[in-house]
Every structure is written in structure tokens, then in C-alpha cells.
Amino acid sequence: MRIAFVASAIPRRCGIATFTADLMAAVKAADPAVRCVAAAIDEPNAARAYGPDVRWRIQQDDKESFRAAARAINESSVDVVNLQHEFGLYGIWQEGVYDDHCVPFLESLQKPVITTLHTVLPKPEPQIRDVVRRIAEHSTRVVVMAETAARLLAEVYGISQRPVVIQHGMPAIVPRGRRRLKRQLGMDHRTIVSTFGLVDPRKGLEYMIAAMPEIVRRHPNAFYLIVGQTHPELLKKDGERYRNELARNIESSGMSDHVRFVNQYLTQREIVDYLLATDVYVTPYLDLNQITSGTLAYALGAGKAIVSTRYLHAAEALADGRGLLVDVRDPDGLAKAVLAILDDPALKAELERRAYDFGKEMAWPNVGRRVLALTREVAERVPVQPLEEPIETESPVHTG
């Protein structure tokens, strides 16, 4: 069987590219006989050297380029197309109007297609709602990463076909080695609070920085690590203005000895090592509509005690005592939640256990097997499951 993955691709440094590369590897690991190729979406004026898996290139700002790629895939030996959808990749915002490129691609495509929706807005503009409906209509199956997203597609978008819920994948992690990894980082006597991922103002990092003085008063060894590079699109537009503002906040609050940037591209192994060294993981994100967070998935899989704002993915994933939720733009709330964990070893251990029990089901080997099974179902033209029938899952507590 041959699968064509349509998304941004490595070496482009964005979440979709990393996710797609990991997903392709997981599917191939589930069955080495499967052939995976890619159609890579390039941003305007990009010139990238891809590996042999990339068979087609699509210009992100050119609708006809999407149609041409679909026609080329039609003429290939590909059996099923796996499309990773994010609005910024498959269209252009112009004066508040979204010019969609995904539906023209799907209309030109004659192969069965599985579309994964990385964003499902709870209160979409009518145009966006209509675009998502048309994407679903032209997809053989739709995948989302949270039960909340599945509910929104039915109740808000009026999509009758129930999506398959497969949560965001993450490496299979054994949650041990914290002391050893702290020594490797030269932080063996520090209590590490961390956030990782591409840095941009939507992450709300200034609010966690503002929470640090209160945390340090009770735990003088506390140290906040902000791990990740500035988002490449923000870097092109504004340079390091946001990071420089954060640096000024750190200095003015007297936290220079308690907050550090790790401003570099990290391998997956390095990311996992930083996570395993962490005592409390924080996602102080500002966008409450965020339905998918790869960093949160990693933290769950690493068995971390997690503090997060109440965005959609966190509200679902951290329910039932798997983490602590706080309001957005609330440094006091962040400080109180982190301190509640640091002050209570029993609570910390229980949060870590519950996070790991939940997160280990999202390990890439499990996700790869589920995606491969769905792909075979689509390739064999198995009838679509009716809305009223539940989707079977591998986990008794979640699906995606």
C-alpha cells in the first residue's frame, strides 16, 4: 500500500512538519511494507532541499499549485491520501476574508483521502464553517485529536459523519532519570518549571514569568526554562521583539537567576530530556480555542505534573485530576497552582501518575497502528460508520 501525506514537511520547522514526519515514521514502523511519500507545502519564496520521500511540492499561496499536485497524485500509484489540515497552510487571509485552497485540492483529487483537522474553532465565522463542511464532504474520513473537536463538528458545523478521534502522538517515554538529567544540565539542585515549543505571544510566557517571584519566595531554587526558538513566521515579521520584551520582564522582576531561555532547535531526544528533568510543566497559553497542543501531549506522555490555562485541549486532557487548570493572563493563579504542586509531594506524584497513565496511550507506535488500520479501511472502501455508532478506541479513557 502507498500513502501520500500532504502537509508542510521537514526541514520546515513548524509543528505540522514535525507531526507529519513522526506520523509517517510511526505508520512505516507499524508495517514496513507500506510506502509513504509526501506532497510538501512550501511557504512563498522558499527553496528547500527535501529527502526522497517528498514527491511533490505545493506553493502555499498558489491555489493552482494545489490543483496541480492533486492531478499528479491522481496519476501516481498512491492508494490513499493523508492530509494534515491547518488553515494557515491551506489558504490565505486577505482583508479578513479567507481564500481557501484545500477544497480546490480535494475537488481535483480522485484518490480516497483521510483529512486530519488540527484546528476546529468553537465559534467559527460562517465562511470558515462552510469551508470545514466542504472539506468534510470531500474527505473519505475525517480525523480530529480530541472528543471536544468531534462534538464541535456535529453541533456547530452540522457535519453528520462522525470523525475518528486519534489523539496527538508523542514518543514512547519512560518517565525516569530526572536527577541524572538535571546533573547533565548543571541544575542538579534546582526545581525546574518548564515550557517548550516555538515562542510567540500566543504562548502567554510573560504571565508565567510574572508568577516566578511568588514561586521563588517559597522555593528559592525554582528555575523556569523557556525551551524553543522563536516561531519562524514571527521572526521574519518582527524579529526577536517578543523575546526581547520577555528578557526585559525577567530583568525588571529580578528573576535573571531564575529564568533562562534555551533558544535553539532541539532534536526530539533533547526535548524529551528537558521534559524528564522537569518538575512542573506549564502551558500558559492565551488562545482558549486551541484544540490541539503537541507540547501538552509530550508532557502527558512524560508523566509530568502539569499546570495549564483552560484552552480546549487542556480542559479535556487534564480532566479527572490529570493536571491543574488556571485562567488566562493570571500570574497569581499560575503561581498558586505551581506552588500547590511543589508544596505537596503526594499531589505531585499523583498528578504524574495520572498524566502518564493517560499519555502512554498516545505513544507513536499506538497512533501509527490506529492510522494504518484506518488507512486500510479506507483503501478497502469499508462503509463509513454512522454518526450514532461509537468509534472504538484502544484506550478506556480517551481517543485522540
ZAMIMI-409398 format. One line per field, with one value per residue (C-alpha): residue number from 1; residue in three letters; chain; z negated, x negated, y. Coordinates in steps of 0.25 Angstrom, whole numbers. Example, Ala and Ser with C-alpha at 12.3 -4.5 7.8 and 13.67 -1.06 7.14 Angstrom:
// ZAMIMI-409398
num [1_2]
residuo [ALA_SER]
cadena [A_A]
c3 [-31_-29]
c1 [-49_-55]
c2 [-18_-4]
***
This chain:
// ZAMIMI-409398
num [1_2_3_4_5_6_7_8_9_10_11_12_13_14_15_16_17_18_19_20_21_22_23_24_25_26_27_28_29_30_31_32_33_34_35_36_37_38_39_40_41_42_43_44_45_46_47_48_49_50_51_52_53_54_55_56_57_58_59_60_61_62_63_64_65_66_67_68_69_70_71_72_73_74_75_76_77_78_79_80_81_82_83_84_85_86_87_88_89_90_91_92_93_94_95_96_97_98_99_100_101_102_103_104_105_106_107_108_109_110_111_112_113_114_115_116_117_118_119_120_121_122_123_124_125_126_127_128_129_130_131_132_133_134_135_136_137_138_139_140_141_142_143_144_145_146_147_148_149_150_151_152_153_154_155_156_157_158_159_160_161_162_163_164_165_166_167_168_169_170_171_172_173_174_175_176_177_178_179_180_181_182_183_184_185_186_187_188_189_190_191_192_193_194_195_196_197_198_199_200_201_202_203_204_205_206_207_208_209_210_211_212_213_214_215_216_217_218_219_220_221_222_223_224_225_226_227_228_229_230_231_232_233_234_235_236_237_238_239_240_241_242_243_244_245_246_247_248_249_250_251_252_253_254_255_256_257_258_259_260_261_262_263_264_265_266_267_268_269_270_271_272_273_274_275_276_277_278_279_280_281_282_283_284_285_286_287_288_289_290_291_292_293_294_295_296_297_298_299_300_301_302_303_304_305_306_307_308_309_310_311_312_313_314_315_316_317_318_319_320_321_322_323_324_325_326_327_328_329_330_331_332_333_334_335_336_337_338_339_340_341_342_343_344_345_346_347_348_349_350_351_352_353_354_355_356_357_358_359_360_361_362_363_364_365_366_367_368_369_370_371_372_373_374_375_376_377_378_379_380_381_382_383_384_385_386_387_388_389_390_391_392_393_394_395_396_397_398_399_400]
residuo [MET_ARG_ILE_ALA_PHE_VAL_ALA_SER_ALA_ILE_PRO_ARG_ARG_CYS_GLY_ILE_ALA_THR_PHE_THR_ALA_ASP_LEU_MET_ALA_ALA_VAL_LYS_ALA_ALA_ASP_PRO_ALA_VAL_ARG_CYS_VAL_ALA_ALA_ALA_ILE_ASP_GLU_PRO_ASN_ALA_ALA_ARG_ALA_TYR_GLY_PRO_ASP_VAL_ARG_TRP_ARG_ILE_GLN_GLN_ASP_ASP_LYS_GLU_SER_PHE_ARG_ALA_ALA_ALA_ARG_ALA_ILE_ASN_GLU_SER_SER_VAL_ASP_VAL_VAL_ASN_LEU_GLN_HIS_GLU_PHE_GLY_LEU_TYR_GLY_ILE_TRP_GLN_GLU_GLY_VAL_TYR_ASP_ASP_HIS_CYS_VAL_PRO_PHE_LEU_GLU_SER_LEU_GLN_LYS_PRO_VAL_ILE_THR_THR_LEU_HIS_THR_VAL_LEU_PRO_LYS_PRO_GLU_PRO_GLN_ILE_ARG_ASP_VAL_VAL_ARG_ARG_ILE_ALA_GLU_HIS_SER_THR_ARG_VAL_VAL_VAL_MET_ALA_GLU_THR_ALA_ALA_ARG_LEU_LEU_ALA_GLU_VAL_TYR_GLY_ILE_SER_GLN_ARG_PRO_VAL_VAL_ILE_GLN_HIS_GLY_MET_PRO_ALA_ILE_VAL_PRO_ARG_GLY_ARG_ARG_ARG_LEU_LYS_ARG_GLN_LEU_GLY_MET_ASP_HIS_ARG_THR_ILE_VAL_SER_THR_PHE_GLY_LEU_VAL_ASP_PRO_ARG_LYS_GLY_LEU_GLU_TYR_MET_ILE_ALA_ALA_MET_PRO_GLU_ILE_VAL_ARG_ARG_HIS_PRO_ASN_ALA_PHE_TYR_LEU_ILE_VAL_GLY_GLN_THR_HIS_PRO_GLU_LEU_LEU_LYS_LYS_ASP_GLY_GLU_ARG_TYR_ARG_ASN_GLU_LEU_ALA_ARG_ASN_ILE_GLU_SER_SER_GLY_MET_SER_ASP_HIS_VAL_ARG_PHE_VAL_ASN_GLN_TYR_LEU_THR_GLN_ARG_GLU_ILE_VAL_ASP_TYR_LEU_LEU_ALA_THR_ASP_VAL_TYR_VAL_THR_PRO_TYR_LEU_ASP_LEU_ASN_GLN_ILE_THR_SER_GLY_THR_LEU_ALA_TYR_ALA_LEU_GLY_ALA_GLY_LYS_ALA_ILE_VAL_SER_THR_ARG_TYR_LEU_HIS_ALA_ALA_GLU_ALA_LEU_ALA_ASP_GLY_ARG_GLY_LEU_LEU_VAL_ASP_VAL_ARG_ASP_PRO_ASP_GLY_LEU_ALA_LYS_ALA_VAL_LEU_ALA_ILE_LEU_ASP_ASP_PRO_ALA_LEU_LYS_ALA_GLU_LEU_GLU_ARG_ARG_ALA_TYR_ASP_PHE_GLY_LYS_GLU_MET_ALA_TRP_PRO_ASN_VAL_GLY_ARG_ARG_VAL_LEU_ALA_LEU_THR_ARG_GLU_VAL_ALA_GLU_ARG_VAL_PRO_VAL_GLN_PRO_LEU_GLU_GLU_PRO_ILE_GLU_THR_GLU_SER_PRO_VAL_HIS_THR_GLY]
cadena [A_A_A_A_A_A_A_A_A_A_A_A_A_A_A_A_A_A_A_A_A_A_A_A_A_A_A_A_A_A_A_A_A_A_A_A_A_A_A_A_A_A_A_A_A_A_A_A_A_A_A_A_A_A_A_A_A_A_A_A_A_A_A_A_A_A_A_A_A_A_A_A_A_A_A_A_A_A_A_A_A_A_A_A_A_A_A_A_A_A_A_A_A_A_A_A_A_A_A_A_A_A_A_A_A_A_A_A_A_A_A_A_A_A_A_A_A_A_A_A_A_A_A_A_A_A_A_A_A_A_A_A_A_A_A_A_A_A_A_A_A_A_A_A_A_A_A_A_A_A_A_A_A_A_A_A_A_A_A_A_A_A_A_A_A_A_A_A_A_A_A_A_A_A_A_A_A_A_A_A_A_A_A_A_A_A_A_A_A_A_A_A_A_A_A_A_A_A_A_A_A_A_A_A_A_A_A_A_A_A_A_A_A_A_A_A_A_A_A_A_A_A_A_A_A_A_A_A_A_A_A_A_A_A_A_A_A_A_A_A_A_A_A_A_A_A_A_A_A_A_A_A_A_A_A_A_A_A_A_A_A_A_A_A_A_A_A_A_A_A_A_A_A_A_A_A_A_A_A_A_A_A_A_A_A_A_A_A_A_A_A_A_A_A_A_A_A_A_A_A_A_A_A_A_A_A_A_A_A_A_A_A_A_A_A_A_A_A_A_A_A_A_A_A_A_A_A_A_A_A_A_A_A_A_A_A_A_A_A_A_A_A_A_A_A_A_A_A_A_A_A_A_A_A_A_A_A_A_A_A_A_A_A_A_A_A_A_A_A_A_A_A_A_A_A_A_A_A_A_A_A_A_A_A_A_A_A_A_A_A_A_A_A_A_A_A_A_A_A_A]
c3 [0_3_-5_-1_-12_-9_-19_-22_-23_-30_-29_-31_-46_-49_-57_-45_-39_-51_-54_-39_-40_-53_-47_-35_-43_-52_-40_-34_-47_-48_-35_-28_-15_-14_-5_-10_-1_-3_4_-3_-5_-3_-8_2_7_0_6_-2_0_-3_-4_6_-1_4_18_20_16_14_13_1_7_21_22_36_29_20_32_40_28_27_42_41_29_37_47_37_31_17_11_0_-3_-17_-18_-30_-31_-37_-32_-30_-21_-12_-9_-11_-19_-11_-18_-28_-17_-16_-2_-4_5_-2_5_19_16_11_23_32_24_29_18_5_-6_-21_-26_-40_-45_-54_-57_-60_-64_-74_-69_-54_-44_-34_-23_-32_-36_-21_-18_-28_-24_-10_-14_-21_-9_0_-10_-11_-26_-36_-48_-60_-72_-83_-87_-88_-74_-70_-77_-71_-57_-60_-68_-62_-48_-45_-40_-41_-38_-52_-51_-56_-69_-70_-79_-76_-76_-85_-87_-96_-108_-121_-132_-140_-140_-146_-155_-145_-134_-144_-146_-131_-130_-142_-150_-160_-172_-164_-164_-149_-143_-128_-116_-102_-87_-77_-84_-81_-88_-88_-98_-109_-115_-121_-131_-135_-137_-145_-154_-157_-168_-177_-174_-177_-190_-195_-187_-185_-176_-166_-152_-139_-126_-113_-103_-88_-77_-72_-63_-49_-43_-55_-53_-39_-43_-56_-59_-73_-78_-87_-93_-96_-103_-111_-115_-120_-128_-134_-138_-143_-152_-158_-152_-144_-153_-152_-137_-125_-110_-102_-89_-79_-71_-79_-74_-79_-89_-94_-96_-104_-113_-116_-120_-128_-136_-139_-152_-147_-133_-129_-117_-120_-106_-103_-92_-99_-85_-83_-81_-79_-86_-83_-95_-104_-98_-101_-115_-118_-111_-120_-133_-137_-147_-138_-140_-129_-125_-121_-106_-99_-98_-112_-118_-112_-114_-129_-133_-144_-153_-142_-144_-149_-141_-143_-136_-125_-128_-143_-149_-163_-158_-151_-164_-173_-164_-163_-178_-181_-174_-179_-194_-193_-188_-189_-180_-170_-170_-167_-156_-150_-151_-145_-133_-130_-130_-121_-112_-109_-100_-91_-88_-73_-72_-76_-68_-56_-57_-58_-46_-38_-41_-37_-24_-21_-24_-14_-4_-4_-3_-16_-18_-27_-41_-44_-54_-65_-66_-75_-70_-76_-83_-89_-102_-112_-116_-103_-88_-81]
c1 [0_-5_-1_-3_-4_0_-6_-18_-30_-43_-53_-42_-42_-27_-18_-11_-24_-29_-16_-15_-29_-27_-13_-20_-31_-20_-12_-24_-28_-14_-16_-30_-23_-15_-21_-20_-22_-19_-14_-21_-15_-25_-23_-25_-39_-44_-55_-57_-64_-56_-59_-54_-40_-36_-30_-22_-23_-12_-13_-5_0_4_17_14_1_11_19_7_2_15_15_1_5_17_7_-2_-1_3_15_19_16_14_16_12_20_17_23_10_5_17_21_19_25_27_34_42_46_41_37_37_28_32_45_40_29_39_49_37_33_39_32_38_34_33_33_28_33_22_31_46_51_63_69_65_69_79_69_59_71_75_60_59_72_68_54_62_71_59_52_54_51_48_39_39_30_40_54_57_54_63_74_72_72_86_92_86_82_94_85_93_81_75_60_49_43_28_20_7_-4_-17_-29_-29_-35_-39_-38_-51_-65_-61_-73_-83_-77_-77_-92_-95_-88_-96_-83_-84_-80_-69_-54_-51_-38_-38_-30_-35_-31_-32_-32_-21_-12_0_-8_-6_-20_-20_-10_-18_-30_-21_-18_-32_-35_-24_-29_-43_-39_-35_-44_-57_-63_-52_-56_-47_-53_-46_-51_-50_-53_-44_-33_-39_-28_-29_-44_-42_-32_-36_-50_-53_-44_-35_-47_-54_-41_-41_-56_-53_-42_-51_-62_-52_-46_-59_-58_-70_-76_-62_-58_-66_-63_-68_-67_-71_-66_-65_-64_-53_-63_-67_-53_-50_-62_-58_-44_-49_-57_-45_-37_-25_-21_-13_-5_-1_6_15_23_35_39_27_32_18_5_-7_-15_-4_-3_-18_-17_-6_-14_-26_-17_-19_-11_-4_1_9_19_33_31_40_29_24_38_41_27_25_39_41_29_19_14_17_25_24_30_22_14_14_0_5_13_1_-8_3_4_-11_-13_-1_-9_-23_-18_-11_-19_-8_1_-11_-13_2_2_-10_-4_10_3_-6_6_13_2_-5_7_3_-11_-14_-14_1_4_-3_5_18_15_11_23_32_24_26_41_42_34_43_55_61_75_74_78_92_92_99_89_78_63_56_43_30_31_42_41_39_37_28]
c2 [0_14_26_41_51_65_75_84_75_75_82_93_96_96_87_81_77_70_64_58_53_46_40_35_28_22_17_11_5_-2_-8_-7_-11_2_12_26_38_53_66_77_91_102_116_127_129_117_108_95_82_71_56_45_44_57_54_67_82_91_106_111_124_118_111_105_98_91_86_82_74_67_63_58_49_44_39_32_19_25_17_27_42_46_61_69_82_95_108_115_104_103_117_132_142_155_167_158_148_134_129_114_105_92_90_92_82_72_75_71_59_45_37_33_43_44_58_62_75_81_93_93_106_106_119_120_131_126_125_117_108_106_103_92_86_85_79_68_66_63_55_40_40_52_51_60_59_62_58_73_74_63_69_83_77_71_82_95_91_81_70_57_47_45_47_37_42_39_48_55_45_46_38_26_31_24_35_33_39_53_54_49_59_71_68_68_81_86_88_77_85_93_91_92_98_98_102_97_100_111_124_135_144_134_125_135_133_147_143_131_140_149_137_134_144_138_124_127_133_119_111_119_108_109_111_114_108_114_104_107_116_128_124_126_134_143_144_148_159_165_158_156_167_158_150_163_168_155_157_172_166_156_166_176_166_162_148_147_136_128_129_124_123_111_118_107_96_83_69_60_53_67_71_58_60_74_69_58_67_76_76_84_87_99_103_118_119_130_124_117_111_103_89_82_84_75_80_76_62_61_66_56_45_48_47_62_69_80_94_100_110_105_104_93_82_85_85_71_65_70_66_55_60_59_74_87_98_113_125_132_144_141_141_139_127_121_123_117_105_102_104_95_84_88_89_75_63_54_63_64_49_46_56_50_36_40_48_36_26_35_39_26_22_33_28_28_13_12_24_18_5_13_22_10_2_14_15_0_2_14_7_-5_4_-1_7_19_17_24_36_29_17_20_19_8_13_6_13_12_27_35_34_45]
***
